[in-house]
Amino acid sequence: AYHMVDLMPKFVLIAFRDALWTGDLSFLRRLWGNMKDAVECVLRDDITGLKLPYHTTSSGFELFEALNEILGRAPEMLKGMGSVLLQGYTFIPLGFQSFDAWSFLGISAYAGLAWITALSSMEKAAFIMGENEYGSEIGEIMKESSENLVKLLWNGEYFNLWNDPVSGMNDNACMAAQLASLLYSYSSKLNPQIGSEKIRKTLKNIFEKCFKKGEGLINGAYPDGKRPALSGDLKYENGTGLPYRVGCQMDTPWTGVEFAVAAQMIHEEMLSEAMTILKELYDRYSRYGLFWNHIECGGHYYRSMASWEVLLALEGLVYDGFNSTLEFKPKVNRNNFKGVFTIAGSWGELTQTFESNRQRVEIKLVKNPLKVKKMVLWKIGNSIGFVEAYLNGSKIDCEKACRESEVEIVFKEEVLLVEGSDLTVNISYGS
């Protein structure tokens, strides 16, 4: 999908996340050159000098509709040639993204934020690879990219859909998935330099503008609330004259986006909004007997597997395989939480209880080995009295490091959990 400008950053995000969770340095080394190429590809096509991905027009399937109309009047031989030539990267630059029937122009929040988060991944990966100078260069590019994106798109409430500094055109729609790639900032412990205040304010506006009771979270909405679903076919409010049609991607809910937005809201402690979206989604598909067949572009669509992000968010689960660090900070039921976990082929059960000033965290491994050197947990009480750790009932040595809202447990020796292993940490707090 060379024509989708968001896929290079997404490749970087996926590659680094998988390397981090598996702790597989050889995997990262094998892909490192490709990850660098992906970054270089975006920078090479930076026609504005803003260090941001750029969408050329037309960037949606409207282009193919226009081409088909032109080629429909051509002889058969020319149709075949035109279909190849006019879609070729070197003939017409294209600026599609995953919402491929929704045309963007210039700099977009969706692709721009994916790019900035990918740069944060590259910066972290570079230091792991020992390429500190390259990591510092990437950090500087990320800083410049972030500043330019905020200047172009931040309107004080959310990031505008897109802004084209070349033509001067602008689209101020609120896109539900504008922050989607920032989910990797939680699972990969990144710092894309957007700021938590902007993230929370954006999520609040996404809920207010895009959530429609009885429908779900639609992909985008304009501040004035006009929708083709209510008014019939319209024009996008951006000066392009492109049709804003009934049933278009912008005016439709996508399950995968709903799960992703809800997961991010859970990460940001916006539990009420997240649960409202998830309940509407659950009811919508259950009502029609389609709970196991979520339909987006087609039946059983892959994006709906973003539902797993909801579990990770609820558990506050992150694993750093390079340092064997397990972070478990549940966002709900902190005094009595129980959940399943999967980490790099290992899976088991996580529980946390808090009673009589004592916090108990337990990992029961069911399948495949897991290494744990550190654990990062909620600091539920005030002053910590003592910390004890047990492996299969036998006490093991550990040390603690307290921060404002969390406590880090460091085991003297790395713990190797195998099938049937039980690792327990008890934290006692002063009354």
FENSULSUL-V290007 format. One record per run of one state. SS is the DSSP state (@ for helix, = for strand, . for the rest). FROM is the first residue (numbers start at 1). TO is the last residue. If there is no record, write none. Layout:
ss:SS from:FROM to:TO
ss:SS from:FROM to:TO
//
This chain:
ss:. from:1 to:3
ss:= from:4 to:4
ss:. from:5 to:6
ss:@ from:7 to:22
ss:. from:23 to:24
ss:@ from:25 to:44
ss:. from:45 to:54
ss:= from:55 to:55
ss:. from:56 to:61
ss:@ from:62 to:71
ss:. from:72 to:75
ss:@ from:76 to:85
ss:. from:86 to:95
ss:= from:96 to:96
ss:. from:97 to:105
ss:= from:106 to:108
ss:@ from:109 to:128
ss:. from:129 to:131
ss:@ from:132 to:153
ss:= from:154 to:154
ss:. from:155 to:158
ss:= from:159 to:159
ss:. from:160 to:161
ss:= from:162 to:163
ss:. from:164 to:169
ss:= from:170 to:171
ss:. from:172 to:173
ss:= from:174 to:175
ss:. from:176 to:179
ss:@ from:180 to:187
ss:. from:188 to:195
ss:@ from:196 to:210
ss:= from:211 to:212
ss:. from:213 to:215
ss:= from:216 to:218
ss:. from:219 to:219
ss:= from:220 to:221
ss:. from:222 to:227
ss:@ from:228 to:231
ss:. from:232 to:233
ss:= from:234 to:235
ss:. from:236 to:242
ss:= from:243 to:244
ss:. from:245 to:252
ss:= from:253 to:253
ss:. from:254 to:254
ss:@ from:255 to:267
ss:. from:268 to:270
ss:@ from:271 to:287
ss:. from:288 to:301
ss:@ from:302 to:315
ss:. from:316 to:316
ss:= from:317 to:320
ss:. from:321 to:324
ss:= from:325 to:328
ss:. from:329 to:335
ss:= from:336 to:343
ss:. from:344 to:345
ss:= from:346 to:355
ss:. from:356 to:357
ss:= from:358 to:367
ss:. from:368 to:369
ss:= from:370 to:378
ss:. from:379 to:383
ss:= from:384 to:391
ss:. from:392 to:393
ss:= from:394 to:396
ss:. from:397 to:397
ss:= from:398 to:402
ss:. from:403 to:405
ss:= from:406 to:417
ss:. from:418 to:421
ss:= from:422 to:429
ss:. from:430 to:431
//
